[in-house]
Amino acid sequence: MKSIVLQSPAKINLCLSVLARRPDGYHEVEMIMQMVGLYDEVSVSLGGEGISVNCDSNAVPSGERNIAWKAASELLNAAGSSEGCSISIKKCIPTAAGLAGGSSNAAAVMLALDRLLGLDFSRDRLAFLGAKIGMDVPFFFFGPTAFAHGRGELVEPLPPLPECWVLLVNPGFETSTAWAYNNVNLRLTKKGFCTKIPRLTVRNIVNGLHNDLETVTAAAHSEIFRMKEALLAQKALGACMSGSGPTVFGIFETETDCRTAAVHLTGEGWRLFPAKVLTESPFGELLMGDRALSRWGNAPPA
C-alpha cells in the first residue's frame, strides 16, 4: 500500500469551560467534544523527497505552515523515517471556525502515515505527538465523543451520543482562538460545568450546552447571537457556539427537522451545513487498542 484517503471530520464543543490561566501561557479547560459528519478529504502518499502539502482552499497555507505538514514531520521524526510523502487536502470544513478542521486533517495524516509505514503506534502515543502541534489533535484519536481537560490535550473517550443531527451555521468570517482566550473573564466562567452532566442523553446535552468563549466572541460579533436566535426559532432543541467560533450549531432530533431548518435559513447569507452527530469515528479502523470509557461509561479504564 502506497497511499490512503481518509474522511477527516469536524468537531463541535458541547461544553467548554475555561478554568484558569496556566504558567505556560495556555488555559486550563474542560470540554465535551463531539465529531460531526462534515468532512475534509485527506490523501496521503509515500514517495518522493521531503513533505509536500497541497490544498484546494486559498484560506489554508500550503507547505511547512500547514498543520498537516507539521503532523507528517512529527510522525516521521518519531518513527526515525526518512520517507518522503505528499499530502492533498480537499476542504469542506470552514477554516478558523471553531470546528478544528486543521487539527482533524493533522490527525488523519498521522494515522495514514502510521498505517503506511506499519508503525502501529498506540492512541496514547499518537495523542502525545499530536499535542505538540495542536491541542485539539488528540481528540481525533479518541472520538467520536470525548471529555478533554488540561490544555485540551488530555482526552477520555465517552460513550457515543444517541443518533441526532446538528445544523452548523457559519457567518463567513474567521475568528482567532488566541484572541478569544486572551479576552475571557475568568471571574465569570462556569468552572467544572462540563463534569456535571449526569448522562449523555440528547436532553441532558441540550440542557448542558455551554461555552465560556461564546460571550467573548459574541461581544465582538453580534452575528453570533442572531444565528443562535435563528436556530432556536427553527425549533432547534438547543444552540451554542463551537470552540472560539464563529460557527454556531443547533441540535435536532431528526434529519428532517435539521434539513428543514436549513431550508428556512437559506437567504440569510450564512453557510449552512446539516450534519449527523457521529456515533463511530471515521478513523476507527486505523486506530489500535481498546477504548476505555470514562466516568460516563460503564467500563473500567484499560
Sequence and secondary structure as in RCSB ss.txt:
>XXXX:A:sequence
MKSIVLQSPAKINLCLSVLARRPDGYHEVEMIMQMVGLYDEVSVSLGGEGISVNCDSNAVPSGERNIAWKAASEL
LNAAGSSEGCSISIKKCIPTAAGLAGGSSNAAAVMLALDRLLGLDFSRDRLAFLGAKIGMDVPFFFFGPTAFAHG
RGELVEPLPPLPECWVLLVNPGFETSTAWAYNNVNLRLTKKGFCTKIPRLTVRNIVNGLHNDLETVTAAAHSEIF
RMKEALLAQKALGACMSGSGPTVFGIFETETDCRTAAVHLTGEGWRLFPAKVLTESPFGELLMGDRALSRWGNAP
PA
>XXXX:A:secstr
  EEEEEEEEEEEEEEEEEEE TTS EEEEEEEEEEEEEEEEEEEE SSSEEEEES TTS  GGGSHHHHHHHHH
HHHHT    EEEEEE  S TTSSS HHHHHHHHHHHHHHHHTT    HHHHHHHHHTT TTTGGGGT SEEEEEE
TTTEEEE     S EEEEEE S    HHHHHHH  TTSS TTGGGG  S  HHHHHHH EETTHHHHHHH THHH
HHHHHHHHTT SEEEE TTSS EEEEESSHHHHHHHHHHHTTSS EEEEEEB SS TTGGG  S     TTSSS 
  
